[in-house]
Amino acid sequence: MDINEITYQIRGAIFNVYNALGPGLLESVYQVTLIYELKKRGLDVKSELPLPVFYDDVKMDVGFRIDLLVNDLVIIEIKSVEELAKVHHKQLITYLKLSGKPIGILVNFNCDNIDKNIFRKVNGLVN
């Protein structure tokens, strides 16, 4: 499965979860149900994956957690907020740079229109 097919499957899974649950729930609810939906589609999913920070080739005693990593290629950052801020987009771009992963998807489930709340980010490009 190529990366475009993977992201297509991810979008479909996001739509299924949103249509079944609707807006207004905690991020953790969407995360668990999205993992289930992605695995039903035959995708490999890791959650709460540690993302270390290296500075001057030294691993720092801080780090982040990737919400979901699909097929070791696509980072999914899940939000359930009133409105996405610029910093949410920048956070995903930074995760892509730190991890070296090629594609990220930012999704906000707390919305009226899920189609306008799914954003694809590409490593190395600011969009």
C-alpha positions as CSV (number, residue, x, y, z in Angstrom):
1,M,0.0,0.0,0.0
2,D,1.5,3.3,-1.0
3,I,1.4,6.4,1.1
4,N,-1.5,8.0,-0.8
5,E,-3.6,4.9,-0.3
6,I,-2.7,4.9,3.4
7,T,-3.8,8.5,3.8
8,Y,-6.9,7.8,1.8
9,Q,-7.7,4.9,4.3
10,I,-6.9,7.2,7.2
11,R,-9.4,9.9,5.9
12,G,-12.1,7.2,5.5
13,A,-11.5,6.0,9.1
14,I,-11.7,9.5,10.4
15,F,-15.0,10.1,8.6
16,N,-16.4,6.8,10.0
17,V,-15.4,7.7,13.6
18,Y,-16.8,11.2,13.3
19,N,-20.1,10.1,11.7
20,A,-20.6,7.5,14.5
21,L,-19.6,9.6,17.5
22,G,-20.0,13.2,16.4
23,P,-18.2,16.2,18.0
24,G,-17.7,17.1,21.7
25,L,-15.9,14.1,23.1
26,L,-12.4,13.8,24.6
27,E,-9.4,13.3,22.4
28,S,-8.8,10.0,24.1
29,V,-12.2,8.6,22.9
30,Y,-11.4,9.6,19.3
31,Q,-7.9,8.1,19.6
32,V,-9.1,4.7,20.8
33,T,-11.9,4.5,18.2
34,L,-9.7,5.7,15.4
35,I,-7.1,3.0,16.3
36,Y,-9.8,0.4,16.1
37,E,-11.1,1.7,12.8
38,L,-7.6,1.8,11.3
39,K,-6.7,-1.7,12.4
40,K,-10.0,-2.9,10.9
41,R,-8.6,-1.6,7.6
42,G,-5.5,-3.7,8.0
43,L,-3.2,-0.8,8.9
44,D,-0.4,-1.0,11.5
45,V,-1.0,1.5,14.2
46,K,1.2,2.6,17.2
47,S,-0.1,5.0,19.7
48,E,1.5,7.4,22.2
49,L,4.9,6.7,20.6
50,P,7.8,8.5,22.3
51,L,9.5,11.1,20.1
52,P,12.9,12.1,21.6
53,V,14.6,15.4,21.1
54,F,18.2,15.6,20.0
55,Y,20.3,18.8,20.3
56,D,23.9,18.8,19.2
57,D,23.6,15.1,18.8
58,V,22.7,14.7,22.4
59,K,19.4,13.1,23.5
60,M,17.7,15.6,25.8
61,D,15.7,14.4,28.8
62,V,12.5,15.7,27.3
63,G,10.3,14.3,24.6
64,F,7.0,14.3,23.0
65,R,4.4,11.6,22.2
66,I,3.0,11.0,18.8
67,D,-0.7,10.4,19.0
68,L,-0.7,7.8,16.3
69,L,1.8,6.4,13.8
70,V,0.3,4.5,10.9
71,N,2.4,2.0,8.9
72,D,5.5,3.7,10.3
73,L,4.9,6.5,7.8
74,V,2.1,8.8,8.7
75,I,1.7,10.7,12.0
76,I,-1.8,11.5,13.1
77,E,-2.3,14.3,15.5
78,I,-5.7,14.2,17.1
79,K,-7.4,17.3,18.6
80,S,-10.9,17.9,20.1
81,V,-10.8,21.7,20.5
82,E,-13.2,24.5,19.7
83,E,-10.9,25.8,16.9
84,L,-7.5,24.7,15.6
85,A,-4.8,27.3,16.2
86,K,-1.7,27.9,14.0
87,V,0.4,26.3,16.7
88,H,-1.4,23.0,16.2
89,H,-0.3,22.9,12.6
90,K,3.2,23.9,13.6
91,Q,3.3,21.2,16.2
92,L,2.6,18.5,13.6
93,I,5.2,20.0,11.2
94,T,7.8,19.9,14.1
95,Y,6.9,16.3,14.8
96,L,7.5,15.4,11.2
97,K,10.9,17.1,11.2
98,L,12.0,15.5,14.5
99,S,10.8,12.0,13.4
100,G,11.8,12.1,9.8
101,K,8.4,10.8,8.8
102,P,7.1,12.0,5.4
103,I,3.4,12.8,6.0
104,G,1.2,14.0,8.9
105,I,-2.5,14.4,9.4
106,L,-4.0,16.9,11.8
107,V,-7.6,16.3,12.7
108,N,-10.0,18.2,14.9
109,F,-13.0,16.1,15.8
110,N,-14.8,18.9,17.7
111,C,-16.4,20.6,14.7
112,D,-19.5,20.8,12.6
113,N,-17.8,19.8,9.4
114,I,-15.1,17.1,9.6
115,D,-14.1,17.5,6.0
116,K,-12.8,21.1,6.7
117,N,-10.9,19.9,9.8
118,I,-8.5,17.3,8.3
119,F,-5.2,18.7,7.2
120,R,-2.4,16.9,5.5
121,K,1.2,18.1,6.1
122,V,4.3,17.1,4.2
123,N,7.7,17.0,5.8
124,G,9.9,19.7,4.5
125,L,7.1,21.9,3.2
126,V,5.2,24.5,5.2
127,N,1.5,24.5,4.0
